[in-house]
Amino acid sequence: MTTDVKRVALLGATGSIGEQALEVIDAHPYLEVCALASGSQPLDELAAAHGVEHVQVGGDLTRVLEASEPDLVLNAVVGFAGVGTTLWALERGVTLALANKESLVAAGDLAVAAWKRGGGLLLPVDSEHSAVFQCLEGRDRGTVDSLVLTASGGPFRNRSLPELESVTVEEALAHPTWSMGPKITVDSATLANKGLELIEAHYLFGLEYEKIEVVVHPTSVVHALVRFRDGAALAHLGHPDMRVPISYALTYPKREATPVPQLDLAAGLTLEFGAPDPERFPLLRLAREAGEKGGTFPCAFNAANEIAVGAFLEGRIGFLEIAPLVEDALARVDGAPANDLPELVEADAEARRLAGGRLAPV
Ligand SMILES: NC(=O)c1ccc[n+]([C@@H]2O[C@H](COP(=O)([O-])OP(=O)(O)OC[C@H]3O[C@@H](n4cnc5c(N)ncnc54)[C@H](OP(=O)(O)O)[C@@H]3O)[C@@H](O)[C@H]2O)c1
């Protein structure tokens, strides 16, 4: 039996997701990289190794998509920089494997409208959303009660507020269960990542915020649950390894094998869950509020958070100053809905200006 070649445009090829995606692609001859893109790192070696003609470093990455005509776009760029390519794929009905959650959070209604017009597949790569997607497959949406997204709680789950005051960048970058790029690792430590995922889940699955719960689950074995109206809940379990959701999205609907081992339940597995602490991790609440307000509030949440995380990584602000910076920016934006991409870009820029304006000059 022959398998049709799937031409993959890999955006964010030099990152953590990008590298793991290349490993998955290399394991399946029918997956072919047709385009590679990064923000600033050169791609010549990678392009030569994979025989890729279309390459782009920085700038408007929709150009490399236009040139390469992919069957699937894996958007693994970090941050708002991924918005243009997410909208490009959704508008054209080109299958989008989405790791870049920030683009769906920021573009929100615009992205959903483009997705409806394009009519293509949107396959989540975020492990929690991939888990929800799989638990929902083939189910009648009317039977769904609610979703539960799990959060590891990050490296500071057990630290008190005074202890959080002095955490270092190195400590924030040492995630207990997942190995990821620096921005998402800090977002995991503040729980902003779970806030972004909450908004992402709202747009992906069309559920109201009150039907999406976040629970802390330190070992990250259960990735998400879907509760149904009869009292049953379906959960998705596995080792925390991004190659599983990446492979699921890239090989969909085949669910190809991966090198990730099975869970050894007989060896003993304790599953612990608890409520996130809103006092120590206010960004989750701020994300929920921004999501519920709608308009460009989620875009502003994301933009201010990107500025704050950048400032933390540069040592310009402390860990506990990230959330107030975001809260302050959210209080000052108008949050009016964006009618098109230029308006969205303006809303993003405004929130960045407001958050950046509160930082002490370097
Ligand atoms: N890592 C994970 O386990 C994980 C899990 C779930 C979701 N995600 C999501 O996946 C996305 C990527 O995360 P990551 O951990 O792979 O990040 P990462 O390791 O920091 O990699 C980011 C990638 O984006 C590229 N990039 C940065 N700025 C860009 C720009 N302005 N234009 C074009 N490309 C740009 C980088 O290129 P350069 O190397 O040239 O800077 C790099 O290839 C994020 O949205 C994250 O939230 C990640």
PDBQT file of the ligand as one rigid body, heavy atoms in Angstrom, charges set to zero:
ROOT
HETATM    1  N1  LIG A 401       8.497  23.204  24.193  1.00  0.00    +0.000 N 
HETATM    2  C1  LIG A 401       7.412  22.570  24.521  1.00  0.00    +0.000 C 
HETATM    3  O1  LIG A 401       7.466  21.479  25.107  1.00  0.00    +0.000 OA
HETATM    4  C2  LIG A 401       6.063  23.144  24.193  1.00  0.00    +0.000 A 
HETATM    5  C3  LIG A 401       4.915  22.467  24.617  1.00  0.00    +0.000 A 
HETATM    6  C4  LIG A 401       3.674  22.972  24.248  1.00  0.00    +0.000 A 
HETATM    7  C5  LIG A 401       3.583  24.130  23.492  1.00  0.00    +0.000 A 
HETATM    8  N2  LIG A 401       4.707  24.782  23.130  1.00  0.00    +0.000 N 
HETATM    9  C6  LIG A 401       4.586  26.014  22.349  1.00  0.00    +0.000 C 
HETATM   10  O2  LIG A 401       5.323  25.867  21.146  1.00  0.00    +0.000 OA
HETATM   11  C7  LIG A 401       5.893  27.117  20.750  1.00  0.00    +0.000 C 
HETATM   12  C8  LIG A 401       7.393  26.940  20.628  1.00  0.00    +0.000 C 
HETATM   13  O3  LIG A 401       7.916  26.614  21.892  1.00  0.00    +0.000 OA
HETATM   14  P1  LIG A 401       9.429  26.111  22.083  1.00  0.00    +0.000 P 
HETATM   15  O4  LIG A 401       9.506  25.649  23.480  1.00  0.00    +0.000 OA
HETATM   16  O5  LIG A 401       9.789  25.193  20.955  1.00  0.00    +0.000 OA
HETATM   17  O6  LIG A 401      10.201  27.492  21.928  1.00  0.00    +0.000 OA
HETATM   18  P2  LIG A 401      11.764  27.734  21.619  1.00  0.00    +0.000 P 
HETATM   19  O7  LIG A 401      12.554  26.524  21.924  1.00  0.00    +0.000 OA
HETATM   20  O8  LIG A 401      12.113  29.013  22.257  1.00  0.00    +0.000 OA
HETATM   21  O9  LIG A 401      11.763  27.920  20.031  1.00  0.00    +0.000 OA
HETATM   22  C9  LIG A 401      11.109  28.997  19.422  1.00  0.00    +0.000 C 
HETATM   23  C10 LIG A 401      11.226  28.937  17.925  1.00  0.00    +0.000 C 
HETATM   24  O10 LIG A 401      10.562  30.090  17.387  1.00  0.00    +0.000 OA
HETATM   25  C11 LIG A 401      11.490  30.791  16.545  1.00  0.00    +0.000 C 
HETATM   26  N3  LIG A 401      11.191  32.220  16.614  1.00  0.00    +0.000 N 
HETATM   27  C12 LIG A 401      11.357  33.039  17.673  1.00  0.00    +0.000 A 
HETATM   28  N4  LIG A 401      10.975  34.290  17.351  1.00  0.00    +0.000 NA
HETATM   29  C13 LIG A 401      10.587  34.250  16.049  1.00  0.00    +0.000 A 
HETATM   30  C14 LIG A 401      10.134  35.214  15.134  1.00  0.00    +0.000 A 
HETATM   31  N5  LIG A 401       9.999  36.506  15.480  1.00  0.00    +0.000 N 
HETATM   32  N6  LIG A 401       9.828  34.817  13.880  1.00  0.00    +0.000 NA
HETATM   33  C15 LIG A 401       9.976  33.543  13.512  1.00  0.00    +0.000 A 
HETATM   34  N7  LIG A 401      10.408  32.567  14.339  1.00  0.00    +0.000 NA
HETATM   35  C16 LIG A 401      10.722  32.938  15.586  1.00  0.00    +0.000 A 
HETATM   36  C17 LIG A 401      12.854  30.470  17.111  1.00  0.00    +0.000 C 
HETATM   37  O11 LIG A 401      13.844  30.733  16.149  1.00  0.00    +0.000 OA
HETATM   38  P3  LIG A 401      15.362  31.155  16.642  1.00  0.00    +0.000 P 
HETATM   39  O12 LIG A 401      15.943  29.898  17.209  1.00  0.00    +0.000 OA
HETATM   40  O13 LIG A 401      16.015  31.600  15.398  1.00  0.00    +0.000 OA
HETATM   41  O14 LIG A 401      15.174  32.231  17.670  1.00  0.00    +0.000 OA
HETATM   42  C18 LIG A 401      12.680  28.988  17.425  1.00  0.00    +0.000 C 
HETATM   43  O15 LIG A 401      12.786  28.219  16.263  1.00  0.00    +0.000 OA
HETATM   44  C19 LIG A 401       5.486  28.117  21.849  1.00  0.00    +0.000 C 
HETATM   45  O16 LIG A 401       4.335  28.793  21.443  1.00  0.00    +0.000 OA
HETATM   46  C20 LIG A 401       5.168  27.242  23.041  1.00  0.00    +0.000 C 
HETATM   47  O17 LIG A 401       4.217  27.822  23.898  1.00  0.00    +0.000 OA
HETATM   48  C21 LIG A 401       5.931  24.310  23.457  1.00  0.00    +0.000 A 
ENDROOT
TORSDOF 0
